[in-house]
Amino acid sequence: MPDVAMGTPGRNDPCPCGSGRKYKHCCLARVEQEETDRRRLRDAEAHVVEAVFAFAIETWGEALLHDAWDDFWHDDAVPEDITGTPEFESTFTAWFVFEFVPDAEAGNAADDWPAEPLAVAWRRATVRDLSTLDAAYLEAACRSPMSVLVVEDVSPGRSVDVRDVLTGARFHALELSASRKLQRADLVFTRVVTVGEVSVMLGL
């Protein structure tokens, strides 16, 4: 496989995979297709996450966000600006949108808070027509819990192969930035969202 960390080969250069064939006749098409697939899923992720987050705040207010933060960290010390914390985009937002369900028995829970993940509540409440891909992404993310995974292989700038240490499930995740930082044997806490045969990591 070509290693983009070493620079992108020209179309007529020998393929970095070592096959002896020209890049354009070997791995180029696969690399281009993977990048197209990755971008499509990231676009779907952005559409859904932004819409669900805005819906949750507009419908239930900052109190729900603070309750979720407390539940996520098991810490009553909610920062003044949750959105400014390093964890907000890296881990919390995905969990808030796709996994968080308010505890109805908690003393601070409002009667109208949802009894299902926020993404599901949004899907039920909205009349907005979702694209087939956005709908598939939402459903896949809701059924993909966060877990601890071990990195088994990395193609920098392209992908990360990971194995769930709890279930043994393996995934080939198309990752641009994460694949440039992770190394074999690293442990990550994330969820893998798979739509069709394409997987990406969410909330690393």
C-alpha positions in Angstrom: 0.0 0.0 0.0 1.3 3.5 -0.7 2.4 5.5 2.3 1.2 9.1 1.8 3.5 10.1 4.7 6.4 9.4 2.3 4.8 11.6 -0.4 2.2 10.8 -3.0 3.7 9.0 -6.0 3.1 10.1 -9.5 0.7 8.2 -11.7 3.6 6.7 -13.7 5.9 6.0 -10.7 6.4 2.5 -9.4 3.6 1.6 -6.9 4.9 1.9 -3.3 3.2 -1.4 -2.5 6.1 -3.1 -4.2 4.1 -4.9 -6.9 6.4 -3.6 -9.6 3.5 -2.1 -11.5 2.9 1.6 -12.2 0.9 3.4 -9.5 -1.9 4.2 -11.9 -2.3 0.5 -12.7 -2.1 -0.7 -9.1 -3.2 1.1 -6.0 -4.2 4.5 -7.3 -7.9 3.7 -7.9 -8.2 2.1 -4.4 -6.6 5.0 -2.7 -8.9 7.5 -4.6 -12.0 5.4 -3.8 -11.1 5.2 -0.1 -10.7 9.0 0.1 -14.1 9.5 -1.6 -15.7 7.0 0.8 -14.1 8.7 3.8 -15.2 12.2 2.8 -18.8 11.0 2.2 -19.1 9.5 5.7 -17.4 12.6 7.3 -19.9 14.8 5.5 -22.8 12.7 6.8 -21.3 12.8 10.3 -21.2 16.6 10.1 -24.8 17.0 8.9 -26.2 14.7 11.6 -24.1 15.8 14.6 -24.7 19.5 13.9 -28.4 19.0 13.5 -28.9 16.8 16.5 -26.8 19.0 18.8 -28.7 22.2 17.8 -32.0 20.4 18.2 -31.1 19.2 21.7 -30.0 22.6 22.9 -33.0 24.4 21.3 -35.5 21.8 22.7 -34.1 21.1 26.2 -31.6 23.8 26.8 -28.2 24.0 28.6 -29.5 22.1 31.6 -29.5 18.9 29.5 -26.0 19.6 28.2 -24.7 20.1 31.8 -26.5 16.9 33.0 -24.8 15.0 30.2 -21.4 16.4 31.0 -21.8 15.3 34.6 -22.9 11.9 33.5 -20.0 11.5 31.1 -17.3 12.5 33.6 -19.1 11.5 36.9 -18.0 14.9 38.1 -20.2 17.7 39.5 -17.7 20.3 38.5 -19.1 21.4 35.1 -16.8 23.9 33.4 -18.2 27.3 32.6 -17.6 26.8 28.9 -18.1 23.1 28.0 -17.7 23.8 24.3 -14.2 25.2 24.9 -12.8 22.1 26.6 -10.4 19.8 24.6 -12.7 16.9 25.2 -15.8 18.5 23.8 -15.2 17.7 20.2 -12.8 14.8 20.6 -15.0 12.6 22.7 -18.0 14.2 24.4 -20.1 15.4 21.4 -20.4 12.1 19.7 -21.4 10.4 23.0 -23.9 13.2 23.7 -25.5 12.9 20.3 -25.6 9.2 19.8 -25.4 7.5 23.2 -26.5 9.7 26.1 -29.9 9.0 27.6 -30.9 11.2 30.6 -31.5 9.4 33.9 -35.2 9.8 34.5 -34.7 9.0 38.2 -32.1 11.8 38.7 -33.4 14.6 40.9 -32.5 17.2 38.3 -34.1 15.5 35.3 -36.9 17.4 33.6 -40.2 15.6 32.8 -39.8 16.3 29.1 -36.3 15.0 28.7 -36.0 12.2 26.1 -35.9 8.5 27.1 -33.8 7.6 24.1 -30.6 8.8 22.5 -30.8 12.3 21.3 -30.2 11.3 17.6 -33.2 9.0 17.8 -35.4 11.7 19.4 -34.3 14.2 16.7 -35.2 11.7 14.0 -38.6 11.1 15.4 -39.3 14.8 15.9 -38.0 16.3 12.7 -39.8 16.5 9.4 -36.6 17.0 7.6 -35.9 14.6 4.8 -32.5 12.9 5.4 -30.4 11.6 2.5 -30.0 7.9 2.4 -26.4 8.2 3.6 -27.2 10.6 6.5 -30.0 8.2 7.7 -27.7 5.2 7.4 -24.9 7.0 9.3 -27.3 8.0 12.1 -28.6 4.5 12.6 -25.1 3.0 12.5 -23.7 5.5 15.0 -26.5 4.9 17.4 -25.8 1.1 17.5 -22.1 1.5 17.7 -21.1 2.0 21.4 -17.7 3.5 22.4 -15.2 0.8 23.3 -11.5 0.3 23.8 -9.7 -0.8 20.7 -6.1 -1.7 20.0 -4.3 -0.5 16.9 -3.0 -3.4 14.8 -1.8 -1.7 11.7 -1.5 1.9 10.3 -1.3 3.3 6.8 -0.3 6.9 7.6 -2.7 9.4 6.0 -5.1 6.6 5.0 -6.3 4.1 7.5 -6.1 2.4 10.8 -6.8 -1.3 11.5 -8.2 -1.8 15.0 -9.5 -4.6 17.1 -12.1 -4.2 19.9 -10.4 -5.7 23.0 -13.8 -6.6 24.5 -15.5 -8.3 21.5 -12.5 -9.2 19.2 -14.2 -7.4 16.3 -11.8 -6.0 13.7 -12.3 -2.8 11.7 -10.4 -1.1 8.8 -11.2 2.5 9.6 -10.5 5.2 7.0 -8.7 7.9 9.0 -6.8 10.9 7.7 -5.4 12.7 10.8 -5.7 9.8 13.3 -3.6 7.5 11.1 -0.8 10.0 11.2 -0.7 10.0 15.0 -1.5 6.4 16.0 1.0 3.6 16.1 0.7 -0.2 16.4 -0.3 -1.4 19.9 -1.8 2.0 20.9 -5.1 1.8 22.8 -7.9 4.1 21.8 -11.3 4.8 23.3 -13.7 5.5 20.4 -16.6 4.1 18.4 -16.3 2.7 14.9 -19.2 3.6 12.6 -19.6 1.3 9.6 -22.0 2.1 6.7 -22.0 -0.6 4.1 -18.3 -1.7 3.9 -16.8 1.7 4.9 -15.8 2.4 8.5 -14.6 5.6 10.3 -13.8 6.3 13.9 -16.0 8.8 15.8 -15.2 10.5 19.1 -11.6 9.4 19.5 
